C-alpha cells in the first residue's frame, strides 16, 4: 500500500473501511489530508489497493464517517467538520485548448501553440 509521498512526516490518524462502496479504504492524517484507496481485484498483489488523489481539509483529521448516501464521507477535524463528495473529474480537448478538472474547485486550462493530428 502506498502512503502519501512527501518530505515531511505525516501520521495517519484514522482509517475507515466501507465494503458497500466497492471496497474503499479512507485514511485521515494529522496534517489535514484524506486519502482514499480503492480495491481492485484485477491487479496483482502489490497493486490491489489503488491510491486515489487525496483531498485536503483544515486541521488534524480525528474521525471519518461514511454517509448513508454512497460517495459522501464526513471528515471530523479538531475545530470543523467537512463533507466530501466523490465527484467524477472531467476533461476536454478542442482545437488547441485542453481543460482538465484537477479537483472540484480547480481547473487547468492549457493553450497549445501548434496543432498536431493523431
C-alpha positions, 0 to 999 in steps of 0.5 A: 500500500502506498502512503502519501509521498512527501518530505515531511512526516505525516501520521495517519490518524484514522482509517475507515473501511466501507465494503458497500462502496466497492471496497474503499479504504479512507485514511485521515492524517494529522496534517489535514489530508484524506486519502482514499484507496480503492480495491481492485481485484484485477491487479496483482498483489502489490497493486490491489489497493489503488491510491486515489488523489487525496483531498485536503481539509483544515486541521488534524483529521480525528474521525471519518464517517461514511454517509448513508448516501454512497460517495459522501464521507464526513471528515471530523477535524479538531475545530470543523467538520467537512463533507466530501463528495466523490465527484467524477473529474472531467476533461476536454480537448478542442482545437488547441485548448485542453481543460482538465478538472484537477479537483472540484474547485480547480481547473487547468486550462492549457493553450497549445501553440501548434496543432498536431493530428493523431 
